[in-house]
Amino acid sequence: MQQIAAAGGPATVTDRDATRYFMTISEAAQLVVQAGAMAKGGEIFLLNMGEPVRIYDLAKMMIQLSGLAVIGDAGREGDVEIREVGLHPGEKLHEELLIDSRSLPTVHPRIVKAGESGVAHDQFDRYFVELLAFIERRETNVALDAVARLVALPAVGQLSPRSYAYKQLKNKKKETYSSKSKRIAPIVTSRRALES
């Protein structure tokens, strides 16, 4: 932002009201190390990052700290324009921290543990076997629905559904794993691959 201001702009923001959380690298690193020290295996720790900051306000402050003025700010002529470019597809206006009533406190005031329950292994196995059958039969829409169900599942024990699925494949015979993995990876990640 300082380089953009020095070059005369324009500075771009996605949306005037967009907010994001910020933390210094050293602060984030310290919290991650402390969360790691608390880990017993498989927990999900959430870092309390404080209050969100409006990106527009941050851009304005950076321009002003560079000794310049924002064009159109308070009816004055300025040096640097702040231009809204719009949110990118899938980008949120506001980030969400998943700290809620189910979160459990830890010994550190800025680190909480997610209080989500996982799905039973046998339930996940049924969904995964179902997905493989749909893929084998090339039932595209049904397979995509099955993928959506798998992605929506909470963690399986200590693993995410995706990690658990790959672990299940690795536990099968080597030839089964190698033949299925070549087909599963592109199919799960790409509708085009599923339809081919």
C-alpha positions as CSV (number, residue, x, y, z in Angstrom):
1,M,0.0,0.0,0.0
2,Q,2.9,2.4,0.7
3,Q,4.4,1.7,-2.7
4,I,1.0,2.3,-4.3
5,A,0.6,5.6,-2.4
6,A,4.1,6.7,-3.4
7,A,3.4,5.9,-7.0
8,G,0.2,8.1,-6.9
9,G,-2.3,5.2,-6.8
10,P,-4.9,4.3,-7.3
11,A,-5.2,2.1,-4.3
12,T,-7.8,-0.6,-4.8
13,V,-10.2,-2.2,-2.2
14,T,-12.7,-4.9,-3.0
15,D,-15.6,-3.1,-1.2
16,R,-15.8,0.0,1.0
17,D,-17.4,-2.0,3.8
18,A,-15.2,-5.1,3.6
19,T,-13.5,-6.1,6.8
20,R,-10.6,-8.4,7.6
21,Y,-8.7,-9.5,10.7
22,F,-5.1,-8.6,11.1
23,M,-2.3,-9.9,13.3
24,T,1.4,-9.4,13.2
25,I,3.5,-12.3,12.1
26,S,5.2,-12.6,15.5
27,E,1.9,-12.5,17.3
28,A,0.4,-15.1,15.1
29,A,3.5,-17.3,15.4
30,Q,3.5,-17.1,19.2
31,L,-0.2,-18.1,19.3
32,V,0.4,-21.0,16.9
33,V,3.3,-22.3,19.0
34,Q,1.3,-22.0,22.2
35,A,-1.7,-23.8,20.6
36,G,0.7,-26.6,19.5
37,A,2.0,-26.9,23.0
38,M,-1.5,-27.4,24.3
39,A,-2.4,-30.1,21.7
40,K,-3.0,-33.6,22.7
41,G,-3.9,-34.8,19.3
42,G,-6.6,-33.8,16.7
43,E,-7.9,-30.7,18.4
44,I,-8.9,-27.7,16.4
45,F,-7.7,-24.5,18.0
46,L,-9.1,-21.1,17.1
47,L,-7.2,-17.9,17.6
48,N,-9.0,-14.8,18.8
49,M,-7.7,-12.2,16.4
50,G,-9.4,-9.2,18.0
51,E,-11.7,-6.8,16.1
52,P,-12.0,-6.8,12.3
53,V,-10.6,-3.7,10.4
54,R,-12.4,-2.1,7.5
55,I,-10.0,-2.4,4.5
56,Y,-11.0,1.0,3.2
57,D,-10.0,2.6,6.6
58,L,-6.7,0.8,6.5
59,A,-6.0,2.0,2.9
60,K,-6.9,5.5,3.9
61,M,-4.7,5.4,7.0
62,M,-1.7,4.0,5.0
63,I,-2.1,6.8,2.5
64,Q,-2.3,9.4,5.2
65,L,0.7,7.9,7.0
66,S,2.7,8.4,3.8
67,G,2.0,12.1,4.1
68,L,-0.6,12.1,1.3
69,A,-4.3,12.8,1.1
70,V,-7.1,10.6,-0.3
71,I,-8.8,12.1,-3.4
72,G,-12.3,13.2,-2.5
73,D,-11.7,12.9,1.2
74,A,-13.6,15.6,3.1
75,G,-14.2,17.5,-0.1
76,R,-10.5,18.2,-0.6
77,E,-8.3,17.5,-3.6
78,G,-6.0,14.7,-2.8
79,D,-3.1,12.8,-4.0
80,V,-4.3,9.1,-4.2
81,E,-7.6,7.7,-5.2
82,I,-9.1,4.7,-3.4
83,R,-11.0,2.7,-6.0
84,E,-13.6,-0.1,-5.3
85,V,-13.1,-3.1,-7.6
86,G,-15.8,-5.4,-6.2
87,L,-15.6,-8.7,-4.4
88,H,-14.1,-11.7,-6.2
89,P,-16.3,-14.7,-6.8
90,G,-16.7,-16.6,-3.5
91,E,-15.1,-13.8,-1.5
92,K,-16.9,-12.7,1.7
93,L,-17.6,-9.2,2.7
94,H,-16.7,-10.1,6.3
95,E,-14.5,-12.9,7.6
96,E,-16.0,-15.1,10.3
97,L,-14.1,-16.4,13.2
98,L,-15.7,-19.7,14.3
99,I,-15.6,-18.8,18.0
100,D,-19.1,-19.5,19.4
101,S,-20.9,-21.0,22.4
102,R,-19.6,-24.5,21.6
103,S,-15.9,-23.3,21.7
104,L,-14.1,-24.4,24.8
105,P,-11.6,-22.1,26.7
106,T,-8.0,-23.0,27.1
107,V,-5.3,-21.7,29.5
108,H,-4.5,-18.9,27.0
109,P,-7.1,-16.1,26.8
110,R,-6.7,-15.7,23.0
111,I,-6.9,-19.4,22.1
112,V,-10.0,-21.5,22.2
113,K,-10.7,-25.1,21.2
114,A,-13.5,-25.9,18.7
115,G,-16.3,-27.8,20.4
116,E,-17.5,-29.6,17.3
117,S,-18.3,-33.3,17.4
118,G,-17.2,-35.6,14.7
119,V,-19.0,-38.1,12.6
120,A,-18.8,-41.8,13.3
121,H,-16.3,-43.7,11.1
122,D,-18.9,-46.2,9.9
123,Q,-21.2,-43.4,8.8
124,F,-18.4,-41.8,6.8
125,D,-17.4,-45.1,5.3
126,R,-21.0,-45.6,4.0
127,Y,-21.0,-42.2,2.4
128,F,-17.5,-42.7,0.9
129,V,-18.4,-46.2,-0.5
130,E,-21.6,-44.7,-1.9
131,L,-19.6,-42.0,-3.6
132,L,-17.2,-44.5,-5.2
133,A,-20.1,-46.5,-6.6
134,F,-21.7,-43.3,-8.2
135,I,-18.3,-42.5,-9.7
136,E,-17.9,-46.0,-11.1
137,R,-21.4,-45.8,-12.7
138,R,-20.6,-42.2,-13.9
139,E,-23.7,-40.8,-12.2
140,T,-22.4,-37.2,-12.3
141,N,-25.2,-35.3,-10.5
142,V,-25.6,-38.0,-7.8
143,A,-21.9,-38.1,-7.3
144,L,-21.7,-34.4,-6.9
145,D,-24.5,-34.5,-4.3
146,A,-22.5,-37.2,-2.5
147,V,-19.4,-35.1,-2.5
148,A,-21.4,-32.2,-1.1
149,R,-22.6,-34.5,1.7
150,L,-19.0,-35.6,2.5
151,V,-17.7,-32.0,2.5
152,A,-20.5,-30.9,4.8
153,L,-19.6,-33.6,7.4
154,P,-17.7,-32.6,10.5
155,A,-14.3,-34.1,11.3
156,V,-14.0,-37.9,11.4
157,G,-12.4,-38.5,14.8
158,Q,-9.2,-36.5,14.5
159,L,-9.2,-36.2,10.7
160,S,-11.0,-34.1,8.2
161,P,-13.3,-36.1,5.9
162,R,-10.9,-35.7,3.0
163,S,-7.9,-36.8,5.1
164,Y,-9.9,-39.8,6.4
165,A,-10.9,-40.7,2.9
166,Y,-7.3,-40.8,1.7
167,K,-6.3,-42.7,4.7
168,Q,-9.0,-45.3,4.0
169,L,-7.8,-45.7,0.4
170,K,-4.2,-46.1,1.6
171,N,-5.2,-48.9,4.0
172,K,-6.7,-50.9,1.1
173,K,-4.5,-53.2,-1.0
174,K,-1.8,-51.2,-2.9
175,E,-3.3,-52.1,-6.3
176,T,-6.8,-51.0,-5.2
177,Y,-5.4,-47.7,-3.9
178,S,-3.4,-46.9,-7.0
179,S,-6.2,-47.7,-9.4
180,K,-8.9,-45.8,-7.5
181,S,-6.8,-42.8,-6.5
182,K,-6.0,-42.0,-10.1
183,R,-9.7,-41.8,-10.8
184,I,-10.9,-40.3,-7.5
185,A,-8.6,-37.3,-7.2
186,P,-9.6,-35.5,-10.4
187,I,-13.2,-36.6,-10.1
188,V,-13.7,-35.1,-6.6
189,T,-12.0,-31.9,-7.6
190,S,-13.3,-31.3,-11.0
191,R,-16.8,-31.6,-12.5
192,R,-15.3,-31.6,-16.0
193,A,-13.3,-34.7,-15.1
194,L,-16.4,-36.4,-13.6
195,E,-18.4,-35.8,-16.8
196,S,-15.6,-37.1,-19.2
